[in-house]
Amino acid sequence: TVQDESWMRGMIPHHSIAILTSERAEVTDVRVAELAREIVEAQRREIAEMEWLIADIDKFGEATTDAEANARPVPDFSQ
């Protein structure tokens, strides 16, 4: 199976491609354009979260219990 960090390291390029594709999209329907903007925003936020989690796991190890996870909450990357 794919381990936590390996999965995230594989997902970051996948998300980056979604950002690039959405930013380069030449759409004329305003609904589709809004969807593309939302995708870019969500993918950037998720990349930031995965990068933070990778760094946290590298530094402190995996949080394998709710108590460990609650002691190291993921920051809000929606800003």
Residue frames as qw, qx, qy, qz and C-alpha x, y, z in Angstrom:
[[0.000, 0.888, 0.461, 0.000, 0.00, 0.00, 0.00],
 [0.320, 0.620, -0.056, 0.714, 1.00, 3.60, -0.41],
 [0.459, -0.393, -0.506, 0.615, 2.20, 5.14, 2.83],
 [0.046, -0.875, -0.370, 0.310, 0.99, 8.53, 4.10],
 [0.164, -0.717, 0.259, 0.626, 3.93, 10.66, 2.97],
 [0.282, -0.047, 0.766, 0.576, 4.33, 8.85, -0.35],
 [0.190, 0.662, 0.718, 0.105, 0.64, 9.33, -1.08],
 [0.023, -0.911, -0.174, 0.373, 0.85, 13.07, -0.36],
 [0.258, -0.531, 0.492, 0.640, 4.08, 13.44, -2.37],
 [0.262, 0.202, 0.817, 0.471, 2.28, 11.80, -5.29],
 [0.104, 0.779, 0.616, -0.052, -0.83, 13.93, -4.90],
 [0.156, -0.729, 0.015, 0.667, 1.02, 17.28, -4.93],
 [0.119, -0.204, 0.612, 0.755, 2.01, 17.02, -8.63],
 [0.057, 0.485, 0.840, 0.235, -1.51, 15.80, -9.45],
 [0.067, -0.831, -0.427, 0.350, -2.96, 18.89, -7.75],
 [0.196, -0.559, 0.269, 0.759, -0.38, 21.12, -9.47],
 [0.137, 0.120, 0.763, 0.620, -1.52, 19.83, -12.86],
 [0.009, -0.711, -0.704, -0.012, -5.14, 20.61, -11.94],
 [0.148, -0.783, -0.118, 0.593, -4.08, 24.17, -11.05],
 [0.188, -0.335, 0.528, 0.757, -2.13, 24.62, -14.28],
 [0.098, 0.341, 0.831, 0.427, -4.94, 23.19, -16.40],
 [0.059, -0.789, -0.586, 0.173, -7.57, 25.34, -14.67],
 [0.173, -0.713, 0.039, 0.678, -5.50, 28.52, -14.95],
 [0.118, -0.256, 0.623, 0.729, -4.88, 27.96, -18.65],
 [0.282, 0.490, 0.824, 0.040, -8.46, 27.04, -19.45],
 [0.079, 0.058, -0.254, -0.962, -10.02, 29.30, -22.06],
 [0.027, 0.492, 0.868, -0.053, -13.64, 28.96, -21.02],
 [0.081, -0.291, -0.226, -0.926, -16.45, 31.33, -21.91],
 [0.557, -0.578, -0.528, -0.277, -19.25, 30.01, -19.71],
 [0.142, -0.673, 0.371, -0.624, -19.07, 32.04, -16.49],
 [0.868, -0.389, 0.130, -0.281, -20.15, 29.00, -14.47],
 [0.938, 0.147, -0.119, 0.290, -17.26, 26.95, -15.80],
 [0.332, 0.635, -0.299, 0.630, -14.88, 29.86, -15.19],
 [0.500, -0.633, 0.283, -0.518, -16.07, 30.06, -11.58],
 [0.984, -0.172, 0.035, -0.032, -15.58, 26.31, -11.19],
 [0.749, 0.407, -0.228, 0.471, -12.02, 26.64, -12.54],
 [0.017, -0.684, 0.340, -0.645, -11.28, 29.42, -10.01],
 [0.763, -0.481, 0.203, -0.381, -12.70, 27.29, -7.19],
 [0.978, 0.071, -0.101, 0.166, -10.58, 24.33, -8.27],
 [0.478, 0.564, -0.328, 0.587, -7.42, 26.45, -8.24],
 [0.330, -0.644, 0.322, -0.611, -8.22, 27.77, -4.76],
 [0.912, -0.309, 0.125, -0.240, -9.02, 24.31, -3.36],
 [0.917, 0.227, -0.170, 0.279, -5.98, 22.64, -4.90],
 [0.267, 0.635, -0.379, 0.618, -3.62, 25.34, -3.60],
 [0.561, -0.565, 0.309, -0.521, -5.09, 24.96, -0.13],
 [0.987, -0.123, 0.053, -0.085, -4.75, 21.18, -0.27],
 [0.724, 0.444, -0.301, 0.434, -1.14, 21.40, -1.48],
 [0.053, -0.657, 0.410, -0.630, -0.30, 23.71, 1.44],
 [0.786, -0.410, 0.241, -0.396, -1.96, 21.29, 3.85],
 [0.984, 0.104, -0.088, 0.112, -0.11, 18.29, 2.43],
 [0.490, 0.571, -0.373, 0.543, 3.22, 20.13, 2.56],
 [0.354, -0.614, 0.392, -0.586, 2.54, 21.05, 6.19],
 [0.932, -0.231, 0.137, -0.243, 1.58, 17.45, 7.04],
 [0.863, 0.330, -0.252, 0.288, 4.71, 16.06, 5.37],
 [0.211, 0.608, -0.439, 0.627, 6.89, 18.46, 7.37],
 [0.597, -0.502, 0.310, -0.544, 5.02, 17.67, 10.59],
 [0.996, -0.057, 0.000, -0.075, 5.32, 13.92, 10.08],
 [0.689, 0.470, -0.349, 0.428, 9.02, 14.27, 9.21],
 [0.009, 0.592, -0.440, 0.675, 9.61, 16.24, 12.41],
 [0.487, -0.321, 0.514, -0.629, 7.30, 14.53, 14.91],
 [0.084, 0.012, 0.995, 0.049, 6.26, 11.21, 13.34],
 [0.318, -0.351, -0.668, -0.574, 2.79, 10.04, 12.42],
 [0.407, -0.147, 0.430, -0.793, -0.16, 10.98, 14.62],
 [0.316, -0.041, -0.918, -0.236, -1.69, 7.54, 15.03],
 [0.155, -0.505, -0.789, 0.313, -4.28, 8.45, 17.67],
 [0.028, -0.853, -0.390, -0.345, -6.91, 11.16, 17.95],
 [0.501, -0.811, -0.070, 0.295, -5.04, 12.54, 20.96],
 [0.566, -0.229, 0.333, 0.718, -1.81, 12.90, 18.95],
 [0.256, 0.512, 0.515, 0.638, -3.67, 14.50, 16.05],
 [0.225, -0.900, -0.350, -0.128, -5.48, 16.92, 18.37],
 [0.560, -0.662, 0.054, 0.495, -2.14, 17.94, 19.90],
 [0.302, -0.276, 0.475, 0.779, -0.86, 18.86, 16.41],
 [0.484, 0.670, 0.499, -0.260, -3.85, 20.35, 14.59],
 [0.496, 0.321, 0.452, 0.668, -3.54, 21.25, 10.93],
 [0.031, -0.384, -0.097, 0.918, -3.50, 25.03, 10.44],
 [0.478, 0.709, 0.458, -0.243, -6.25, 26.73, 8.45],
 [0.397, -0.155, 0.501, 0.754, -4.90, 27.19, 4.94],
 [0.289, 0.698, 0.637, 0.152, -8.05, 28.78, 3.55],
 [0.071, -0.878, -0.051, 0.471, -6.65, 32.32, 3.83]]
